[in-house]
């Protein structure tokens, strides 16, 4: 038995350090076995992933030669957190959203949430489906307003809603320094959602009132969700939030000629900065979400520095799990998406986190869905202890690099908006809509090709799932930027299948003609079944394997609607594809697909399905030819 000397040396000290070049050589060997003959940087590029905004995720990160100065939590540039203690003392604020116009039901839901882990409320007031303003006292009956912060969302009625809340504070004798609220004034965000132009004067007036009398109240919110929900990328979301924040700073301070906040009309820069809260989407792309919240603080700190108040540039952040990523099919998977998203937001340093219930896209969430939503944060905070370390992702070469690259991309887009005379002008000229539409169009191609998979929808769908029935949610605002969803193309296909099922008693079917043993056809048969189920087409894989002699009988018994797919290895395609395809056509198949590389068994089959094909186009065409109405 060898006894190691107690000299503080690690076991690795006896081995030479591996170099980046040595690692690349190993990668080259692995890629060569898969048919890719590349070397050096090209080998590393082959393992890289292209992201939006021109960003790239590399397979390996090492220490940068000149590391960026990220500072300490609570100090400029605030990359590592807006406060010195971060969430280490109490975690992030768990902010639950409440919709609905019935004050009794809202009050019941509010009290249940506050009794079970929620620490602040996000209320929808005014407009269709929102609480009537005069019902606010009833909805907040029994709520200790000096303990539970309130965030308002009232659209164009933000001024009336804000005054209703402030009156309620006064009536219930809440001390001004004990009140904690976000009044939700966001004229530019409202314009982005509805196209309706609002004067900033009311928002400025609210900010001045809050700054003068309510030290814990923020009047304005910079809501980036309209841009995220219109298909914007992370950099576009950040850039537009900066443009919104700068527009509000100008409005809040422009009447204060010398910027000293002496009360001659406007607010000083520090007071104006203190009136803003920023709202961002958190997605299931864990590292990008972490980087987004860190980059947002760095960018806003740069704005504050340029305005002459570098120490007041701590950005107050509210994270909302992305509505764009939520699916209507297999909605249970949304629980996993929101868990990852909320974790990433918390790790990224968000001050408040709203977890949307898993049935958010189906209508008004039920009590079970709200319970799961609030417990998501509770588990992350109390059982996973995520908030006990400040900026736990800090120092990761990948996260730091991604934060830096995202910040630069967002700043570039922000400058584009500023050169267009600011956000208001960019919205009204169509610049913002055109840019976001182009981004979404490009992303839609990736979704259609399943390069960006949607679990339960484009990957591993479950045709036999029973739909959840929810009370319809109030219609959201419209008239401005569109609202997109990742699942929208597949949802349209599934809706066609559902209608066919309702009218005929069965779903459209396609026959999987698997050739040879399971080892030869399982991979491609599984791929094919998933692809067609994503469009609501039921794959019939019975019997498990066919050959030229049995294919016709199996197809006739399948009930398939004129279509079949050959699934097997390239070697068996060469041996049997032509004969099996002929047998299928003789039995009534009008179209024979082959699962594999285009050109395989050329002349024997009509079309191909393969990894990277446009699944939406293929499925839409198949449903058309099957006579399934749109």
C-alpha positions as CSV (number, residue, x, y, z in Angstrom):
1,X,0.0,0.0,0.0
2,X,1.4,3.4,-1.1
3,X,1.0,6.2,1.4
4,X,0.8,9.7,-0.3
5,X,2.9,12.4,1.3
6,X,0.9,15.0,3.2
7,X,2.5,17.9,1.3
8,X,-0.7,19.6,0.0
9,X,-0.1,18.3,-3.6
10,X,-3.1,17.0,-5.5
11,X,-3.1,13.7,-7.3
12,X,-3.2,15.5,-10.6
13,X,0.2,17.1,-9.9
14,X,1.9,13.9,-11.1
15,X,0.4,14.2,-14.5
16,X,1.1,16.9,-17.2
17,X,-1.6,19.3,-18.0
18,X,-3.6,18.5,-21.2
19,X,-3.6,21.2,-23.8
20,X,-6.4,22.6,-25.9
21,X,-4.7,21.2,-29.0
22,X,-4.6,17.7,-27.5
23,X,-8.3,17.9,-26.8
24,X,-9.0,19.0,-30.4
25,X,-7.1,16.0,-31.7
26,X,-9.3,13.7,-29.6
27,X,-12.4,15.5,-31.0
28,X,-11.1,15.0,-34.5
29,X,-10.9,11.3,-33.9
30,X,-14.4,11.0,-32.7
31,X,-15.8,13.1,-35.6
32,X,-13.8,11.1,-38.1
33,X,-15.6,7.9,-36.9
34,X,-19.0,9.7,-37.7
35,X,-17.8,10.6,-41.2
36,X,-16.7,14.1,-40.6
37,X,-13.1,14.6,-41.7
38,X,-12.3,18.0,-40.0
39,X,-9.4,19.2,-38.0
40,X,-8.3,22.1,-35.7
41,X,-10.8,24.9,-35.2
42,X,-13.1,23.3,-37.7
43,X,-13.5,20.2,-35.4
44,X,-14.5,22.5,-32.6
45,X,-16.9,24.4,-34.9
46,X,-18.6,21.1,-35.8
47,X,-19.6,20.8,-32.1
48,X,-20.7,24.4,-31.7
49,X,-24.3,25.5,-31.6
50,X,-25.6,28.7,-33.4
51,X,-27.9,30.8,-31.3
52,X,-29.9,33.9,-32.2
53,X,-28.3,37.3,-32.3
54,X,-25.2,35.9,-34.0
55,X,-24.1,34.1,-30.8
56,X,-22.5,30.7,-30.7
57,X,-22.2,28.2,-27.9
58,X,-18.8,26.5,-28.0
59,X,-18.3,22.9,-26.8
60,X,-15.4,24.0,-24.5
61,X,-14.5,27.3,-22.7
62,X,-11.3,28.2,-21.0
63,X,-10.1,31.2,-19.0
64,X,-10.1,34.3,-21.1
65,X,-6.8,36.1,-21.6
66,X,-8.3,39.4,-20.4
67,X,-11.2,38.6,-18.1
68,X,-13.9,41.2,-17.8
69,X,-14.3,43.1,-14.5
70,X,-17.6,42.0,-13.2
71,X,-17.2,43.6,-9.8
72,X,-19.0,42.6,-6.6
73,X,-22.7,42.2,-5.9
74,X,-24.3,45.5,-5.1
75,X,-21.6,47.5,-6.8
76,X,-21.4,48.8,-10.4
77,X,-21.7,47.3,-13.0
78,X,-24.0,45.1,-11.0
79,X,-23.4,42.0,-13.1
80,X,-23.2,39.9,-10.0
81,X,-26.3,41.3,-8.4
82,X,-28.2,44.4,-7.6
83,X,-27.6,44.3,-3.8
84,X,-24.6,43.2,-1.7
85,X,-26.5,40.2,-0.1
86,X,-28.4,39.2,-3.2
87,X,-31.1,36.8,-2.3
88,X,-29.0,35.0,0.4
89,X,-31.1,36.3,3.2
90,X,-34.7,35.8,2.0
91,X,-34.4,34.5,-1.6
92,X,-36.2,36.1,-4.4
93,X,-39.7,37.6,-4.2
94,X,-42.3,35.0,-5.3
95,X,-44.8,37.0,-7.2
96,X,-48.0,35.3,-8.3
97,X,-50.2,36.7,-11.1
98,X,-53.9,36.9,-10.7
99,X,-56.4,37.3,-13.5
100,X,-60.2,37.5,-13.5
101,X,-62.9,40.1,-12.9
102,X,-64.6,38.5,-9.8
103,X,-63.2,40.1,-6.7
104,X,-64.5,37.2,-4.5
105,X,-62.6,34.6,-6.5
106,X,-59.5,36.8,-6.8
107,X,-59.5,37.4,-3.1
108,X,-59.8,33.7,-2.3
109,X,-56.9,32.9,-4.7
110,X,-54.8,35.8,-3.3
111,X,-55.2,34.7,0.4
112,X,-54.5,31.1,-0.5
113,X,-51.3,32.1,-2.3
114,X,-50.1,34.3,0.5
115,X,-50.7,31.7,3.1
116,X,-48.7,29.1,1.0
117,X,-45.4,30.7,0.0
118,X,-46.2,33.7,-2.3
119,X,-44.7,36.9,-1.1
120,X,-46.1,39.5,-3.5
121,X,-49.1,39.9,-5.8
122,X,-49.5,40.8,-9.5
123,X,-53.0,42.0,-10.2
124,X,-54.7,42.7,-13.5
125,X,-57.1,45.7,-13.3
126,X,-59.4,47.5,-15.7
127,X,-60.2,46.5,-19.2
128,X,-61.9,43.3,-20.4
129,X,-61.5,40.5,-17.9
130,X,-59.6,42.6,-15.3
131,X,-60.7,43.5,-11.9
132,X,-62.9,46.6,-11.8
133,X,-61.0,49.4,-10.1
134,X,-63.7,49.8,-7.4
135,X,-63.3,46.1,-6.6
136,X,-59.7,46.4,-5.6
137,X,-60.5,46.8,-1.8
138,X,-62.6,43.6,-1.8
139,X,-59.9,41.7,-3.8
140,X,-57.3,42.7,-1.2
141,X,-59.5,42.1,1.8
142,X,-57.5,40.4,4.5
143,X,-54.2,41.2,2.9
144,X,-51.6,42.9,5.1
145,X,-50.6,45.6,2.6
146,X,-47.5,46.5,4.7
147,X,-46.2,43.0,4.3
148,X,-47.3,41.9,0.8
149,X,-46.1,44.1,-2.1
150,X,-48.6,44.7,-4.9
151,X,-47.8,45.0,-8.6
152,X,-50.4,46.5,-10.9
153,X,-51.2,45.8,-14.6
154,X,-53.9,48.1,-15.8
155,X,-52.9,49.0,-19.4
156,X,-54.3,52.4,-20.4
157,X,-56.0,52.8,-17.0
158,X,-52.7,52.7,-15.1
159,X,-53.1,56.1,-13.5
160,X,-56.6,55.4,-12.1
161,X,-55.5,52.0,-10.9
162,X,-52.4,53.5,-9.2
163,X,-54.5,56.1,-7.4
164,X,-57.0,53.4,-6.3
165,X,-54.1,51.4,-4.7
166,X,-52.6,54.5,-3.0
167,X,-56.0,55.5,-1.6
168,X,-56.3,52.0,-0.2
169,X,-52.9,52.3,1.5
170,X,-54.1,55.5,3.1
171,X,-57.5,54.1,4.1
172,X,-55.9,51.1,5.8
173,X,-53.3,53.3,7.4
174,X,-50.3,51.8,5.8
175,X,-47.3,53.9,6.6
176,X,-45.8,55.5,3.5
177,X,-42.4,54.0,4.2
178,X,-43.9,50.5,4.7
179,X,-45.8,50.4,1.3
180,X,-44.1,48.3,-1.4
181,X,-45.6,48.4,-4.8
182,X,-45.1,48.7,-8.6
183,X,-47.8,50.9,-10.0
184,X,-47.4,49.5,-13.5
185,X,-47.3,52.7,-15.6
186,X,-45.9,51.6,-19.0
187,X,-47.2,53.8,-21.8
188,X,-44.7,52.6,-24.4
189,X,-45.3,48.9,-23.5
190,X,-49.0,49.6,-23.8
191,X,-48.4,51.1,-27.3
192,X,-46.3,48.1,-28.3
193,X,-49.2,45.7,-27.3
194,X,-52.1,47.7,-28.6
195,X,-50.9,50.4,-31.0
196,X,-52.6,53.0,-28.8
197,X,-50.4,56.1,-28.0
198,X,-50.6,57.3,-24.4
199,X,-49.2,60.6,-23.1
200,X,-46.3,60.1,-20.7
201,X,-47.5,63.0,-18.5
202,X,-49.6,60.8,-16.2
203,X,-46.7,58.4,-15.7
204,X,-44.4,61.3,-14.9
205,X,-46.9,62.6,-12.4
206,X,-47.2,59.2,-10.7
207,X,-43.4,59.0,-10.4
208,X,-43.2,62.4,-8.8
209,X,-45.9,61.5,-6.3
210,X,-44.2,58.2,-5.5
211,X,-40.8,59.8,-5.1
212,X,-42.2,62.5,-2.9
213,X,-44.5,60.5,-0.6
214,X,-44.0,56.7,-1.1
215,X,-40.3,55.8,-0.8
216,X,-41.0,52.0,-1.4
217,X,-43.2,52.5,-4.5
218,X,-42.0,52.4,-8.1
219,X,-44.3,54.1,-10.6
220,X,-43.1,52.8,-13.9
221,X,-42.4,49.3,-15.3
222,X,-40.3,48.7,-18.3
223,X,-42.1,45.6,-19.6
224,X,-40.1,43.7,-22.3
225,X,-42.6,40.9,-22.5
226,X,-44.4,42.5,-25.5
227,X,-41.2,42.2,-27.6
228,X,-40.5,38.7,-26.3
229,X,-44.0,37.6,-27.1
230,X,-43.8,39.1,-30.6
231,X,-40.9,36.7,-31.3
232,X,-37.9,38.9,-30.3
233,X,-34.6,37.4,-29.4
234,X,-32.8,37.9,-26.1
235,X,-30.7,40.7,-27.4
236,X,-33.7,42.4,-29.0
237,X,-35.6,42.1,-25.7
238,X,-32.8,43.7,-23.8
239,X,-32.1,46.4,-26.4
240,X,-35.8,47.5,-26.5
241,X,-35.9,47.5,-22.7
242,X,-33.0,49.9,-22.6
243,X,-34.7,52.1,-25.2
244,X,-37.8,52.1,-23.1
245,X,-35.9,52.9,-19.9
246,X,-34.0,55.7,-21.5
247,X,-37.2,57.2,-22.9
248,X,-38.7,57.2,-19.4
249,X,-35.6,58.7,-17.9
250,X,-35.8,61.6,-20.3
251,X,-39.4,62.2,-19.5
252,X,-38.8,62.0,-15.8
253,X,-35.8,64.4,-15.8
254,X,-36.4,66.7,-18.7
255,X,-38.0,69.5,-16.7
256,X,-35.1,69.5,-14.2
257,X,-32.7,71.6,-16.1
258,X,-29.6,71.1,-13.9
259,X,-30.4,67.6,-12.9
260,X,-30.2,68.3,-9.2
261,X,-33.7,67.3,-8.3
262,X,-34.5,70.5,-6.6
263,X,-38.2,70.3,-7.4
264,X,-38.3,72.7,-10.3
265,X,-40.4,70.3,-12.4
266,X,-38.6,67.0,-12.9
267,X,-36.8,64.4,-10.9
268,X,-33.1,64.1,-10.4
269,X,-31.4,61.2,-12.2
270,X,-31.1,59.1,-9.1
271,X,-34.7,59.6,-8.1
272,X,-35.8,58.8,-11.7
273,X,-33.7,55.6,-11.8
274,X,-35.4,54.6,-8.5
275,X,-38.8,54.8,-10.2
276,X,-38.2,52.0,-12.7
277,X,-38.7,48.3,-12.5
278,X,-37.8,46.0,-15.5
279,X,-39.7,42.9,-16.5
280,X,-38.1,40.2,-18.6
281,X,-39.1,36.7,-19.8
282,X,-37.3,33.7,-18.4
283,X,-37.1,30.7,-20.7
284,X,-36.1,27.0,-20.5
285,X,-32.9,27.9,-22.2
286,X,-31.1,27.9,-18.8
287,X,-27.8,29.5,-19.6
288,X,-29.2,32.1,-22.0
289,X,-31.7,33.2,-19.3
290,X,-28.9,33.5,-16.6
291,X,-26.8,35.5,-19.0
292,X,-29.8,37.7,-20.0
293,X,-30.5,38.9,-16.4
294,X,-26.8,39.5,-15.7
295,X,-26.3,41.4,-19.0
296,X,-29.4,43.5,-18.4
297,X,-27.9,44.8,-15.1
298,X,-24.6,45.5,-16.8
299,X,-26.3,47.4,-19.6
300,X,-28.5,49.5,-17.3
301,X,-25.5,50.3,-15.2
302,X,-23.8,51.7,-18.3
303,X,-26.9,53.9,-18.9
304,X,-26.8,55.1,-15.3
305,X,-23.1,55.9,-15.6
306,X,-23.7,57.9,-18.8
307,X,-26.4,59.8,-17.0
308,X,-24.0,60.7,-14.2
309,X,-25.3,58.3,-11.5
310,X,-23.2,55.2,-11.7
311,X,-23.9,54.1,-8.1
312,X,-27.7,54.3,-8.7
313,X,-27.8,51.9,-11.6
314,X,-28.9,48.8,-9.8
315,X,-31.7,47.5,-12.0
316,X,-34.8,46.1,-10.2
317,X,-35.8,43.0,-12.1
318,X,-39.0,41.0,-12.4
319,X,-38.8,37.7,-14.2
320,X,-41.8,36.0,-15.8
321,X,-41.6,32.5,-17.2
322,X,-42.0,32.8,-20.9
323,X,-45.6,32.5,-22.3
324,X,-44.0,31.8,-25.7
325,X,-42.5,28.5,-24.6
326,X,-45.8,27.2,-23.0
327,X,-47.6,24.6,-25.0
328,X,-51.3,23.6,-25.2
329,X,-50.6,20.0,-26.0
330,X,-49.1,17.9,-23.2
331,X,-49.3,20.9,-20.9
332,X,-47.8,18.9,-18.0
333,X,-44.4,19.4,-19.6
334,X,-44.8,23.1,-18.9
335,X,-44.1,22.3,-15.2
336,X,-40.6,21.3,-16.2
337,X,-40.1,24.3,-18.5
338,X,-41.2,26.8,-15.8
339,X,-39.0,25.0,-13.2
340,X,-35.9,25.5,-15.4
341,X,-36.9,29.0,-16.3
342,X,-37.5,30.1,-12.8
343,X,-34.3,28.5,-11.6
344,X,-32.3,30.3,-14.3
345,X,-34.0,33.6,-13.4
346,X,-33.1,33.2,-9.7
347,X,-29.6,32.1,-10.5
348,X,-29.3,35.1,-12.8
349,X,-30.2,37.4,-10.0
350,X,-33.8,38.4,-10.6
351,X,-35.4,40.2,-7.7
352,X,-39.0,38.9,-8.3
353,X,-40.0,35.7,-10.1
354,X,-43.5,34.9,-11.5
355,X,-44.0,31.3,-12.5
356,X,-46.9,31.0,-14.9
357,X,-49.2,28.0,-14.1
358,X,-48.7,25.0,-16.5
359,X,-52.3,25.5,-17.9
360,X,-51.7,29.2,-18.6
361,X,-52.3,28.8,-22.4
362,X,-55.5,26.8,-21.9
363,X,-57.5,29.4,-19.9
364,X,-57.8,30.6,-16.4
365,X,-55.5,28.4,-14.2
366,X,-57.2,26.2,-11.6
367,X,-56.2,25.9,-7.9
368,X,-53.9,22.9,-8.6
369,X,-52.0,24.7,-11.3
370,X,-51.5,27.8,-9.1
371,X,-50.3,25.6,-6.3
372,X,-47.7,23.9,-8.5
373,X,-46.6,27.3,-9.8
374,X,-46.0,28.8,-6.3
375,X,-44.4,25.5,-5.0
376,X,-41.9,25.6,-7.9
377,X,-40.2,28.6,-6.3
378,X,-40.6,27.2,-2.8
379,X,-38.7,24.0,-3.8
380,X,-36.0,26.0,-5.5
381,X,-35.5,28.2,-2.5
382,X,-36.2,26.0,0.5
383,X,-35.1,22.5,-0.7
384,X,-32.6,23.3,-3.5
385,X,-31.1,26.3,-1.6
386,X,-30.5,28.2,-4.8
387,X,-30.5,31.6,-3.3
388,X,-28.0,30.8,-0.6
389,X,-25.1,31.6,-2.9
390,X,-24.9,35.0,-4.6
391,X,-24.4,34.8,-8.4
392,X,-23.7,31.0,-8.4
393,X,-23.0,31.1,-12.1
394,X,-20.4,33.8,-11.8
395,X,-16.9,32.8,-12.8
396,X,-18.2,30.1,-15.2
397,X,-16.2,30.8,-18.4
398,X,-19.3,30.0,-20.5
399,X,-21.7,32.2,-18.5
400,X,-19.3,35.1,-18.4
401,X,-18.6,34.9,-22.1
402,X,-22.2,34.5,-23.0
403,X,-23.1,37.5,-20.7
404,X,-20.5,39.6,-22.5
405,X,-21.5,38.6,-26.0
406,X,-25.2,39.1,-25.3
407,X,-24.6,42.5,-23.7
408,X,-22.7,43.7,-26.8
409,X,-25.4,42.4,-29.2
410,X,-28.2,44.1,-27.1
411,X,-26.2,47.4,-27.0
412,X,-25.9,47.3,-30.7
413,X,-29.6,47.0,-31.2
414,X,-30.3,49.6,-28.6
415,X,-28.1,52.0,-30.6
416,X,-30.1,51.2,-33.7
417,X,-33.3,52.2,-31.9
418,X,-31.7,55.4,-30.6
419,X,-30.5,56.3,-34.1
420,X,-34.2,55.9,-35.2
421,X,-35.1,58.7,-32.8
422,X,-36.0,56.4,-29.9
423,X,-38.5,53.7,-29.1
424,X,-41.7,55.6,-29.8
425,X,-40.5,56.6,-33.3
426,X,-39.2,53.0,-33.9
427,X,-42.6,51.5,-32.9
428,X,-44.6,53.9,-35.1
429,X,-42.3,53.6,-38.1
430,X,-42.6,49.8,-38.1
431,X,-38.9,49.3,-37.5
432,X,-39.5,47.3,-34.3
433,X,-42.3,45.1,-35.8
434,X,-40.2,44.4,-38.9
435,X,-37.1,43.4,-37.0
436,X,-39.0,41.1,-34.6
437,X,-41.0,39.6,-37.5
438,X,-37.7,38.7,-39.3
439,X,-36.3,37.2,-36.1
440,X,-39.5,35.1,-35.6
441,X,-39.6,34.0,-39.2
442,X,-36.0,32.6,-38.9
443,X,-36.8,30.9,-35.6
444,X,-40.0,29.4,-37.1
445,X,-37.9,27.7,-39.7
446,X,-35.9,26.0,-36.9
447,X,-39.1,25.0,-35.2
448,X,-40.6,23.6,-38.4
449,X,-37.4,21.6,-39.0
450,X,-37.4,20.4,-35.3
451,X,-33.9,21.9,-34.9
452,X,-35.5,23.6,-31.9
453,X,-37.5,20.7,-30.4
454,X,-40.8,21.1,-28.4
455,X,-41.2,18.1,-26.1
456,X,-44.7,16.7,-26.2
457,X,-45.5,18.6,-29.4
458,X,-42.9,18.3,-32.1
459,X,-41.0,15.6,-30.2
460,X,-42.7,12.6,-28.4
461,X,-46.3,13.8,-28.9
462,X,-49.1,11.8,-27.3
463,X,-52.1,11.5,-29.6
464,X,-54.1,9.8,-26.9
465,X,-53.8,12.5,-24.3
466,X,-57.1,13.8,-22.8
467,X,-57.4,17.6,-23.2
468,X,-57.7,19.7,-20.1
469,X,-60.8,21.8,-19.8
470,X,-60.3,25.3,-18.4
471,X,-62.6,28.4,-18.1
472,X,-61.6,30.8,-20.9
473,X,-59.2,33.5,-19.8
474,X,-60.0,37.1,-20.7
475,X,-58.7,38.2,-24.0
476,X,-55.4,40.0,-23.9
477,X,-54.8,43.4,-25.5
478,X,-54.4,43.5,-29.3
479,X,-53.8,45.9,-32.1
480,X,-50.1,46.3,-31.7
481,X,-47.3,43.7,-32.0
482,X,-48.4,40.2,-32.6
483,X,-48.3,37.4,-30.0
484,X,-46.5,34.2,-31.1
485,X,-46.2,30.8,-29.6
486,X,-43.6,28.1,-30.3
487,X,-46.2,25.5,-30.8
488,X,-48.5,27.5,-33.1
489,X,-47.7,25.7,-36.4
490,X,-48.0,22.2,-34.8
491,X,-51.1,23.3,-32.9
492,X,-52.8,24.1,-36.2
493,X,-52.0,20.7,-37.6
494,X,-53.2,18.9,-34.4
495,X,-56.5,20.9,-34.6
496,X,-57.1,19.6,-38.1
497,X,-56.5,16.1,-36.8
498,X,-58.9,16.7,-33.9
499,X,-61.6,17.9,-36.2
500,X,-61.1,14.8,-38.4
501,X,-61.4,12.6,-35.3
502,X,-64.6,14.3,-34.2
503,X,-66.2,13.9,-37.6
504,X,-65.1,10.4,-38.6
505,X,-64.3,8.7,-35.3
506,X,-60.6,8.1,-36.2
507,X,-57.5,10.1,-36.8
508,X,-55.8,10.1,-40.2
509,X,-53.4,7.2,-40.4
510,X,-50.1,6.3,-42.1
511,X,-48.6,2.8,-42.4
512,X,-45.1,2.2,-41.2
513,X,-43.6,-0.5,-43.4
514,X,-40.7,-1.6,-41.3
515,X,-38.2,-3.9,-43.1
516,X,-36.0,-6.5,-41.4
517,X,-35.3,-7.1,-37.7
518,X,-35.9,-4.6,-35.0
519,X,-32.2,-3.6,-34.9
520,X,-32.5,-2.5,-38.5
521,X,-35.6,-0.5,-38.4
522,X,-36.3,0.7,-34.8
523,X,-34.4,4.0,-34.9
524,X,-36.1,5.2,-38.2
525,X,-39.5,3.8,-37.3
526,X,-39.4,5.7,-34.0
527,X,-38.3,8.9,-35.7
528,X,-41.0,8.5,-38.3
529,X,-43.7,7.8,-35.7
530,X,-42.8,10.9,-33.7
531,X,-42.7,13.1,-36.8
532,X,-46.2,12.1,-38.0
533,X,-47.8,12.2,-34.6
534,X,-46.6,15.8,-34.3
535,X,-49.1,16.6,-37.0
536,X,-51.9,14.4,-35.6
537,X,-51.3,11.5,-38.0
538,X,-51.5,8.1,-36.3
539,X,-48.7,5.8,-37.3
540,X,-49.7,2.1,-37.7
541,X,-46.8,-0.2,-37.1
542,X,-48.5,-3.5,-37.2
543,X,-47.1,-6.0,-38.0
544,X,-43.7,-5.0,-36.6
545,X,-41.9,-6.1,-39.8
546,X,-43.0,-6.7,-43.4
547,X,-41.4,-7.8,-46.6
548,X,-42.4,-7.8,-50.3
549,X,-44.7,-10.8,-49.7
550,X,-46.6,-9.4,-46.7
551,X,-46.6,-5.6,-47.2
552,X,-49.8,-5.4,-49.3
553,X,-51.9,-7.3,-46.8
554,X,-50.5,-5.4,-43.9
555,X,-51.2,-2.1,-45.6
556,X,-54.7,-3.0,-46.4
557,X,-55.4,-4.0,-42.8
558,X,-53.9,-0.8,-41.4
559,X,-56.7,1.5,-42.4
560,X,-54.0,4.0,-43.7
561,X,-55.2,7.0,-45.7
562,X,-53.3,6.4,-48.9
563,X,-49.8,6.7,-47.5
564,X,-47.0,4.5,-46.2
565,X,-43.4,5.0,-45.0
566,X,-40.5,2.6,-45.5
567,X,-38.4,2.3,-42.3
568,X,-35.1,0.3,-42.2
569,X,-31.4,0.4,-42.8
570,X,-29.8,1.6,-46.0
571,X,-28.7,-2.0,-46.7
572,X,-32.2,-3.4,-46.5
573,X,-33.5,-0.5,-48.6
574,X,-31.2,-1.5,-51.3
575,X,-32.5,-5.1,-51.1
576,X,-36.2,-4.6,-50.6
577,X,-37.4,-1.0,-51.1
578,X,-38.4,-1.3,-54.7
579,X,-40.4,-4.5,-54.2
580,X,-42.1,-3.4,-51.0
581,X,-43.0,0.0,-52.5
582,X,-44.5,-1.7,-55.5
583,X,-46.6,-4.0,-53.2
584,X,-47.8,-1.0,-51.2
585,X,-48.9,0.8,-54.3
586,X,-50.7,-2.3,-55.6
587,X,-52.6,-2.3,-52.3
588,X,-53.7,1.3,-52.7
589,X,-51.0,3.5,-51.3
590,X,-50.8,6.7,-53.4
591,X,-47.6,8.0,-51.8
592,X,-44.7,6.0,-50.4
593,X,-42.2,7.8,-48.2
594,X,-38.8,6.6,-47.2
595,X,-37.2,7.4,-43.8
596,X,-33.7,8.3,-44.7
597,X,-31.4,10.4,-46.8
598,X,-33.0,11.8,-50.0
599,X,-31.9,9.9,-53.0
600,X,-31.9,6.5,-51.3
601,X,-33.8,4.0,-53.4
602,X,-34.3,6.7,-56.0
603,X,-37.2,5.9,-58.3
604,X,-38.7,3.4,-55.9
605,X,-40.3,5.9,-53.5
606,X,-42.0,9.2,-53.9
607,X,-40.8,11.4,-51.0
608,X,-38.4,11.3,-48.0
609,X,-38.6,12.2,-44.3
610,X,-35.3,12.8,-42.5
611,X,-33.7,14.7,-39.7
612,X,-33.8,18.4,-40.6
613,X,-36.7,18.1,-43.1
614,X,-39.4,20.8,-42.9
615,X,-41.8,18.7,-40.7
616,X,-44.5,21.3,-40.8
617,X,-44.5,21.5,-44.6
618,X,-44.5,17.6,-44.9
619,X,-47.3,17.2,-42.4
620,X,-49.4,19.9,-43.9
621,X,-49.0,18.4,-47.3
622,X,-49.9,14.9,-46.0
623,X,-53.1,16.1,-44.3
624,X,-54.0,17.9,-47.5
625,X,-53.6,14.8,-49.6
626,X,-55.5,12.8,-47.0
627,X,-58.4,15.1,-47.3
628,X,-58.2,16.5,-43.8
629,X,-59.7,19.9,-43.9
630,X,-57.9,22.9,-42.5
